[in-house]
Structures are given as structure tokens and as C-alpha cells.
């Protein structure tokens, strides 16, 4: 069962230098289409779990998942109390230059100017996925194989998918299939944007800006200068990594 994190849950986002600069200038959080933002093996793992279905049912499930993943947008964060060397190495540029943004779930919710409904769930890591779970399509977005458990991921997601369906539709497979086909045609004719942007109050959002331990002195100085030039009210939130590299 999917769980919602408490508003006091600490979360981090690791940003390469170019993405951090974009955050400072645009003052917006990017939600990326799930089919683009998700790890490549997410859909493959789910489909492998459904391989015992009949060919017809498998194709329906595959099409359903593809449409849904091309209809919703996600922003991914990690639920860690402290910074992680694993994330410094895996989520920045090739030179590990960048920063980590620390905040809390409640501050994230409060700081964004939402122009659509949203939800937030803790990613569920496991080794099996069942066909019946597709009745709640969010399960496919918030479920990953246990191989990714070290990520301790939390996802915020926005979508127009629900506005097309009613809760009772999921109880009648005939109605669901009919509406799904209509929705699928809409998706094909109106190509989804890759990214949705939400304006954000950075001072409300950010508790701490931690500079990568791989940054040299002059790079640290430039990051501080960027913050001073674009968001001077964040200057006191800069901290140095406790990891010695």
C-alpha cells in the first residue's frame, strides 16, 4: 500500500550546476514527464512481472502503462536525513559539480504555486507487481524494484489523467476500456509537453544549500557569487559538505 510522507520528512535534491543556475533564475520547479524522468528499467520490470498474462491482456496493460506514463509528471527527491556520497557521485555532472538542496515535504508543498492537483508518495520497493494493481494506476508510478532501494525516493506528481476519469470507472472494465481508448486518442493528437514548470518561493522551499565536496575553492566562490547575484536572501543557507574528498 502506498504511503504518504509526513510534512516533517526531510528530503534532498541533487542538482548539477546548470540545473541549479536554472532554479535560481527561473524560480521554478520542473516536473518531468514520467516516461522521460523514470529510470529506464521501471516499465521493463513491471512488464516482466505481467508476463504470465494472455497476449491480449498483456498488450492492454502495456498500452495502458505507456499512456499513463506519458500523461503524468513527476519531481523526484530522496528521503535522507543527511547528505549522501552515493548521490554526489550519481546525480551531478561528470565532474560532480553542483549542490544539494535540503527541504521538508511540507515546505515543498507550501512553496510551490500549484496550477493543478498533486500527490506525494513514498516509492514502494519490491520484487513483484500484480495485474490487479493497475486499477490504481499510481501504483505503477510509485513502485520500483528492490534493486533501487538505496535511493529512498519520494515523488511528487501532477496529472490531468484523473480529470478524464471518475472513480467509479475503475470498477467497470468496459467503461474503463472505452474511456481509455478515447483518452489514448487525445494523447496521440495532443502531444504532451516534456516538462511542466511551477513557480516556487525559494526562500520558503530551501532550508539548506550544500555545496558538492568535489568543488574546488574557486568553484565554491562562484556558486556563492551566483546566489548573491540572483537570490541574495539564500546566502545564509549555504553550507559546506561534511564529506572530505
C-alpha positions as CSV (number, residue, x, y, z in Angstrom):
1,X,0.0,0.0,0.0
2,X,1.3,3.4,-1.0
3,X,2.3,5.7,1.9
4,X,2.3,9.5,2.1
5,X,5.3,11.0,3.9
6,X,4.7,13.4,6.8
7,X,5.2,17.1,6.2
8,X,8.3,17.0,8.5
9,X,10.0,14.4,6.3
10,X,13.5,15.7,5.3
11,X,14.1,15.4,1.5
12,X,17.1,16.3,-0.7
13,X,17.5,17.1,-4.4
14,X,21.0,16.9,-6.0
15,X,21.4,19.4,-8.8
16,X,24.2,19.8,-11.4
17,X,25.5,23.4,-11.7
18,X,23.5,24.1,-14.8
19,X,20.2,23.0,-13.2
20,X,21.0,25.0,-10.0
21,X,21.5,28.1,-12.1
22,X,18.2,27.5,-13.9
23,X,16.5,27.1,-10.5
24,X,17.9,30.4,-9.3
25,X,17.0,32.3,-12.5
26,X,13.6,30.8,-13.3
27,X,12.4,30.4,-9.7
28,X,10.5,27.3,-10.8
29,X,10.4,23.6,-10.1
30,X,10.4,21.3,-13.2
31,X,8.1,18.3,-13.2
32,X,9.2,15.9,-16.0
33,X,7.0,13.5,-17.9
34,X,7.2,10.2,-16.1
35,X,8.2,8.3,-19.3
36,X,11.3,10.5,-19.5
37,X,12.1,11.1,-15.8
38,X,11.7,7.5,-14.7
39,X,14.6,5.0,-14.6
40,X,14.8,3.1,-17.8
41,X,14.1,-0.3,-16.2
42,X,11.0,0.8,-14.3
43,X,8.5,-0.1,-17.1
44,X,10.5,-3.1,-18.1
45,X,10.4,-4.6,-14.6
46,X,6.6,-4.1,-14.3
47,X,6.0,-5.7,-17.7
48,X,8.2,-8.7,-16.8
49,X,6.0,-9.2,-13.7
50,X,3.0,-9.4,-16.0
51,X,4.5,-11.9,-18.5
52,X,2.0,-14.6,-17.4
53,X,-1.0,-12.7,-18.8
54,X,-2.6,-13.7,-22.1
55,X,-1.2,-11.9,-25.1
56,X,-4.3,-9.7,-25.3
57,X,-4.3,-8.7,-21.6
58,X,-0.6,-8.1,-21.7
59,X,-0.9,-5.7,-24.7
60,X,-3.7,-3.9,-23.0
61,X,-1.6,-3.5,-19.8
62,X,1.4,-2.3,-21.8
63,X,-0.6,0.2,-23.7
64,X,-2.3,1.4,-20.5
65,X,1.0,1.9,-18.8
66,X,2.5,3.7,-21.7
67,X,-0.4,6.2,-22.0
68,X,-0.4,6.8,-18.2
69,X,3.4,7.4,-18.1
70,X,3.0,9.9,-20.9
71,X,0.2,11.7,-19.1
72,X,1.7,12.5,-15.7
73,X,4.7,14.5,-14.5
74,X,7.0,13.8,-11.5
75,X,9.6,15.6,-9.4
76,X,11.9,13.1,-7.6
77,X,13.6,13.7,-4.3
78,X,15.4,11.4,-1.8
79,X,14.4,10.8,1.8
80,X,17.6,11.0,3.7
81,X,18.5,12.7,7.0
82,X,21.9,13.8,5.7
83,X,23.8,14.2,2.5
84,X,24.9,11.1,0.6
85,X,28.2,10.4,-1.2
86,X,26.4,8.0,-3.4
87,X,24.1,10.8,-4.7
88,X,27.0,13.2,-5.1
89,X,28.6,10.7,-7.4
90,X,25.5,9.6,-9.4
91,X,23.3,12.7,-9.8
92,X,25.6,15.6,-10.8
93,X,27.6,16.3,-13.9
94,X,30.7,14.3,-14.9
95,X,32.9,16.4,-12.6
96,X,30.5,16.1,-9.7
97,X,30.0,19.9,-9.6
98,X,26.8,21.2,-8.1
99,X,24.7,21.4,-5.0
100,X,22.2,19.5,-2.9
101,X,19.0,21.3,-1.8
102,X,17.6,20.3,1.6
103,X,13.9,20.9,2.5
104,X,10.9,19.2,4.0
105,X,7.8,17.8,2.3
106,X,5.6,20.4,3.9
107,X,7.8,23.2,2.7
108,X,7.8,21.9,-0.8
109,X,4.0,21.8,-0.8
110,X,3.7,25.3,0.6
111,X,6.4,26.9,-1.6
112,X,5.0,26.0,-5.0
113,X,2.3,27.9,-6.8
114,X,0.2,24.9,-7.9
115,X,-1.9,25.1,-11.1
116,X,-3.1,21.5,-11.0
117,X,-3.8,18.8,-8.4
118,X,-0.8,17.0,-7.0
119,X,0.0,14.0,-4.8
120,X,3.1,12.9,-2.9
121,X,4.0,9.3,-2.1
122,X,7.0,7.3,-0.8
123,X,8.3,4.9,-3.5
124,X,7.5,1.3,-2.7
125,X,10.4,-1.1,-3.4
126,X,9.5,-4.7,-4.1
127,X,10.1,-7.7,-6.4
128,X,6.6,-8.3,-7.7
129,X,3.8,-6.4,-9.4
130,X,0.3,-7.7,-9.9
131,X,-2.1,-7.1,-12.8
132,X,-4.9,-6.2,-10.4
133,X,-2.9,-3.3,-9.1
134,X,-3.4,-1.4,-12.4
135,X,-6.8,-0.5,-11.1
136,X,-4.9,2.2,-9.2
137,X,-2.5,3.5,-11.9
138,X,-0.4,5.4,-9.4
139,X,1.0,2.1,-8.1
140,X,2.9,1.8,-11.4
141,X,4.5,5.2,-10.9
142,X,5.3,4.9,-7.2
143,X,6.7,1.3,-7.3
144,X,10.2,0.2,-8.2
145,X,12.3,-2.9,-8.0
146,X,14.2,-3.5,-4.7
147,X,17.5,-3.0,-6.7
148,X,16.8,0.7,-6.3
149,X,16.0,0.7,-2.6
150,X,19.1,2.7,-1.6
151,X,17.6,5.7,-3.4
152,X,14.9,6.1,-0.6
153,X,12.9,8.0,-3.2
154,X,9.9,10.2,-2.7
155,X,7.9,11.5,-5.7
156,X,5.6,14.4,-6.2
157,X,3.3,14.0,-9.2
158,X,0.8,16.1,-11.2
159,X,-1.6,14.9,-13.9
160,X,-4.6,15.6,-16.0
161,X,-5.3,11.9,-16.2
162,X,-7.8,11.8,-13.3
163,X,-9.9,14.7,-14.7
164,X,-10.9,12.4,-17.6
165,X,-11.9,9.5,-15.4
166,X,-14.3,9.1,-12.5
167,X,-13.6,6.8,-9.5
168,X,-16.5,4.5,-10.5
169,X,-15.0,4.0,-14.0
170,X,-12.2,1.8,-12.4
171,X,-14.9,-0.6,-11.2
172,X,-16.3,-1.4,-14.6
173,X,-13.8,-2.7,-17.1
174,X,-16.0,-2.0,-20.2
175,X,-16.4,1.7,-19.2
176,X,-12.8,1.9,-18.4
177,X,-11.6,0.4,-21.7
178,X,-13.9,2.7,-23.6
179,X,-12.8,5.9,-21.8
180,X,-9.2,4.7,-22.0
181,X,-9.3,4.4,-25.8
182,X,-10.8,7.9,-26.1
183,X,-8.1,9.3,-23.8
184,X,-5.4,7.5,-25.8
185,X,-6.6,9.2,-28.9
186,X,-6.4,12.6,-27.2
187,X,-2.8,11.8,-26.1
188,X,-1.8,10.9,-29.7
189,X,-3.3,14.1,-31.2
190,X,-2.2,16.5,-28.5
191,X,1.5,15.7,-27.8
192,X,2.3,16.1,-24.1
193,X,5.0,18.6,-23.1
194,X,8.1,17.1,-21.7
195,X,8.2,19.4,-18.7
196,X,5.7,21.4,-16.6
197,X,7.0,24.3,-14.6
198,X,5.7,25.5,-11.2
199,X,6.8,28.9,-9.8
200,X,8.3,28.5,-6.4
201,X,9.3,30.7,-3.5
202,X,12.9,29.6,-3.0
203,X,13.2,31.2,0.4
204,X,10.3,29.1,1.7
205,X,11.4,26.0,-0.1
206,X,15.1,25.8,0.8
207,X,16.4,25.0,4.2
208,X,20.0,24.4,3.2
209,X,22.2,24.6,0.1
210,X,25.1,22.2,0.4
211,X,27.9,22.6,-2.0
212,X,29.4,19.4,-3.5
213,X,32.5,18.2,-1.7
214,X,34.1,17.8,-5.2
215,X,34.0,21.6,-5.8
216,X,37.3,23.4,-5.7
217,X,37.7,26.7,-3.8
218,X,37.2,28.8,-6.8
219,X,34.1,26.8,-7.8
220,X,32.6,27.3,-4.3
221,X,33.3,31.0,-4.6
222,X,31.5,31.2,-8.0
223,X,28.5,29.3,-6.6
224,X,28.2,31.8,-3.7
225,X,28.5,34.7,-6.1
226,X,25.7,33.3,-8.2
227,X,23.5,33.0,-5.2
228,X,24.4,36.5,-4.1
229,X,23.6,37.9,-7.6
230,X,20.3,36.1,-8.1
231,X,18.9,35.1,-4.7
232,X,20.8,37.1,-2.0
233,X,18.2,36.0,0.6
234,X,19.6,32.5,0.3
235,X,23.2,33.3,1.1
236,X,22.9,32.4,4.7
237,X,21.6,28.9,3.8
238,X,24.8,27.8,2.2
239,X,26.7,25.1,4.0
240,X,29.8,23.1,3.2
241,X,29.7,19.4,2.7
242,X,30.9,17.3,5.6
243,X,32.3,14.7,3.2
244,X,36.0,15.1,2.7
245,X,37.2,14.4,-0.8
